[in-house]
Amino acid sequence: RAAHFGVLIKGAHPLENMARIHTIILDKTGTLTDGRPQIAAIHASPEYTDDELVRLAASLDQASKHPIAQAIVAAARARNIDLVLPAETREIPGDGVVGLVDGKSVVVGGHGFVSRHAGSTVEALPDAEAGSVIVAVAVSGQLAGYIVMADPVREEVGEMLAGLRREGVQRILLATGDRAAVAERIAGGLGLDGIHSGLTPDQKVLVVLTERKNGPVMMVGDGVNDAPALAAADVGVAMGARGAAASAETADVVLLVDRIERLRSGIEIARRSRRIAIESVIAGIGLSVLAMIAAAFGYLQPVEGALLQEVIDVAVILNALRALRISPSVS
């Protein structure tokens, strides 16, 4: 039934855990946002034109599967910019990429990552609107410029978060590798209980482990850098439609369609299934105990007791089959 709504749940244990979720931790890119950012602005140093800056960044980003990197590559091709194959590439998941383009050392990624690898301080970051990501580019140890990528919040996020609250989720947090200013702007008005920004993949794991002290935790993400946190959570949920294969393989639950509101449908299905299972167990045990008491006092003959037990078993099974019905509130 969950698969009918585009939610793949890998086994009964994740289904049961989903019904008891206390905290949900959300990644930003590709989860709260659409995950298909576009170039909003280019701030190139005087030594480079806008197209040359994009060419260098996109050429190196061909070695990365991160949504931002792939968006820069797509934008370069849309501009009919000829790309070259990079050499000696090395990607640090969640941070950026290092390699050679046209024999020059190029670093592309977050401003802190580029600053460390370029050996120079990256300052005077350009302003970015809510949902935007600033990508720094350094060439031969010198800052070459910034590419501002706009990735707006999904339209359905607000309603989805309200639905999760109604389903009993106590805490909803944002965990992202982006800067604090960007994270706070994108989370504005969403009513989140906490924002963790500037995180590396291992720091996301620490956030998950810390929140597990309060109750079962669900982590939702789509990238390679989210895979460790997905594995550490009680329930890991991957945006499988366009997310990385590593996150889908690690996760307990995969959203087969690119619609974050299906997360609420999955939790509602899990809670309803668990409620029906508990009702069936209590009803089965209760009726069986009553029948045994009646038999002990001589009100039931052995054959009658055996037949009654079969009736109880069938009734409990039929009640459990209610879980297969589609609830009108699940959309």
N, C-alpha and C positions, 0 to 999 in steps of 0.2 A: 504493500500500500504506500509506503514511503517513496518507493521508486516512481510511483504514479505522479508524484509531485516533484520529481527531479532530485530526490534525496536518496543517495545510496548509503545504507547503514551496514557496516561490515560485522554482522553478528548480533547476538542477543545482548552481550555484555555492554557494548556501546549504547544500545537502545535503552537499557536500564539506567545507565549513567546519565544519559540525556534527560531522563525524567527527574533527576535529582540535582540538576545543575544549579549552583548558587551564584557563580560568577562567570561572566563571559568577557574574554579579552579579544579585542578586534585589532587586526592589522589595518593599515590605512590604504596603501596603494593596491588597487585591484579588489579591495574588500569594501571599505567604506566609500571609496571612490570608484569610478568606472574602470580604471586600469588601462585606459587608452589615452594617455596624455598627448597634447599637441604643443608645439613650440609657441609660447606666448611672447617671448622677447629674447633678443640676443644682445649681449653686452661684450663686444670683442675689444681686445686691447688694440692700440693704434697700429701695431705691427701686422694685424690680421683683419681680413674682411669677414663679414658675417658668414658667407658661404665657406670660406676656408676654415673657420672655426668649427662649423658644423661638419665639414668634410673630415677633419682630423678626429673629432669626437665620434662620429658615426663609423668611421673606418675601424677604430679600436673597439667600439661597442658591438661590432659584429661577433665578437668573441663572448658576449654575455647574453644570457637568457632573461635578465631582469626586465620587467615591463618598461621601465624608463629607458633603458638602453635600447630595447627594440623599438620604442617610439621614436627615439632620435634617428635610428637607422631608417625607419619608415619615412620620417620627415625629410631626410636627406634625399632619399630616392624620389619622393614627391617633388622635390626641387630640381630633379634631374642632375644631381651632383654625383660625379663618378667617384666611387669608393675604391680603396685599395685593400688588399688583404694585410692584416696586421701580423707582426711576428713577435715571438717570445712573450706572448700574452699571459697574464696571471690575474685571475679574478679573486677578490676577497668578498665573499657573499655578504650583501647588505651594505658594502662600503664603496666599492668601485673596481676599476680595471686599470692595469698597468701593462704597457707593451711598447712596441716600436711601430711607427707609421712613417713610411718613406725614410727609414733609418733614424728617425728622431724619437727620443723618449717621450711618450705621451701618457698622461695620467688623467682619467676621467672618473668623477664620482662626487661624493659629498665634500663640502669645503674643508672639513677637518681631515679627511682622508687624503685629499689632494695636497693640502698643506704639509702633511707629514711626509709624503712621498716625493714632493717636489723640492723639499728643503727650504721653502719660503713661506712666509706668513700670508694667508689669504684673508684680506680685509675688505672693508667697504662693500659688503654684499648688497646687491640691488634689492629693492623692495619686491615682495611677492604677495600676490593676492591669496585669499583663502583657497586651498586646494592646489596651490602651485608648489613646484619643487625646483630648487636652484641646483643646477649641475655645474660644477667647476671643471675647467679644463686647463691643464698645465702642459707646456711643451718645453723640453730641454731644461727643466728645472725652474721655469718662469711661468707665472700665471698668464694664460692666453685669453681668458675671458670666462663668461658665464652664459649658460643657456637656461632660460626659465621655461619650465614645462608646466602647463596648466592641466590639472586633473580634477575636475569638480566632483563634489559629493554626489552620490547616487540620489535620484529623486525620491526613491522609496525608503531611504534610510530612517527618516524621522518616524514614519508610521511603523516600520519594522521594530525599532527600538521600543516604541510605546507598546507594541504587541508582546515583546519579550517581558516587559515589566508586568503586563497583565497575566502572563504565564507563570509568574512567580520568581523570575530572575532578580536577585537582590542587588548585584553590582555589575555594571558594564563599564569596561575600561578600554582605553586606546593605547596600544603599544606600537610605536613606529620608530624607524631609524631616522626620520626627518627631524629638522631643527624644532626647538620648542615653540618658536613663534609661528611656524607653519602649522604645527600640530594643534596649537591653541586656536588658531583662526579657523581651521577646518572643523574643529570640534565645537565651535561656538554655537550655542542654541540647541545642541543635541542632548543636553542634560546628562552627560557622562559623569560617572562617579570618580574618574581619575584619568590623568593623561601622563603617559611615560614616553618621552621623546629622546631622540639621539641614541637609540639602543642598538647595540650589536646583537647578532643572533644569540650569543651566550647570555647576554643581559636579558633578552626576552624570556629565556628559560628561567632565569632567576625570578622574574616577575611572576611567571606561572607558578613556580614552586612556593613563592611567598603567599600568593593568593590561595593556594591549596590548603593553607592552615585554617581558612575560614569556611571551607566546604568544597565540594566538587567544582572543578574549573573546566570551562570549554575555551579552547583557543581556535580562532578563525583566521586563516591566512591563505595566501595563494603562491608565495614565492619560495625559492630554494632556501632563502634565509629564514623562512618561517618553519621549515621542517623540524628542527630540533625542539622548538616550542610546542609544535603540534604533538610530537612524541611524548613530551613531558606532561601534557595536560591529561586530565581524566578522559576528556573527549576532544580529539583534534578534528577540526572541520576544514576541509580544503575546498577552495573555489575551483572545481575541476574543469569547468568549461574552457577557460583560457589560462589557467594557472600552470605552474611547473609540475612536471611528472613526479618529481621527488616529494612534493607536498601531498599530492594525491595518493602516492604509495604509502606514505607515513601515516596519513590521517585515518581515523576510525570512521569518519563520515565524509562523503564527497557530494557536493552540490553539483549535479550534472548539468544544470542550466545556469547561465550567468545572471542570476537573480538572487540577491542577498536575502529578500524577504522569505525565501523558501526555508531559511534557517528557523524562522518562527513556526512554520508548518511542521518541520521535523520535530521540534521540541513538543508541540501540541500532540502530535501523533505518539511520541514516546510517553508523555504523561498520561494520555488516555489509555494506552496499551497497558501501562503499569497499573493504573487504577483498576482496570477490568481484571487483570491477573490477580491482584490482591483480593478483589471482590469474589472471584471464583474460588480462590484458596479458602477464604473464610467461610463462604457458603458451603463448599464441599466438606470441610472438616466439621463445621457446625452441624450440618444435617446428618453426617455419619455418626457423630457423637450422640445426637438425640436418638437415632435409630438403635444404637448399641444400648443406650439406657432403657429404651422401650423393650428391647429383646431381653435384657437382664431381668426385668420385672415380669416377663412372661407374656407381654402384649404382642410379641412377634414370634412366629414360628421360624425355624431355620430357613425354610424355602422362601417364606415371605420376606425375611431379612435379606436374603441374597438378591431377590428380585428388586427390593427397595433400593439396595445399594447400586444396582445397575441403573435404576431410574435416576438416582442422585448423580452418578457419574455422567450420564447423558445430559442431564440438566446443566451441570457445570461446564461441560464441553460446549454446549450450545450458547451459554452465556459468554464463554471466552471467545467464541466466533464473532461476537459483536465488535471485536477489535478490527475486523476486516471491513466493517462498514465505513464509508467516508463520512466524516463529521461535517455538517453544514458549515461550521465555523472555520474549517480548513480550506483555504483558497489556493 
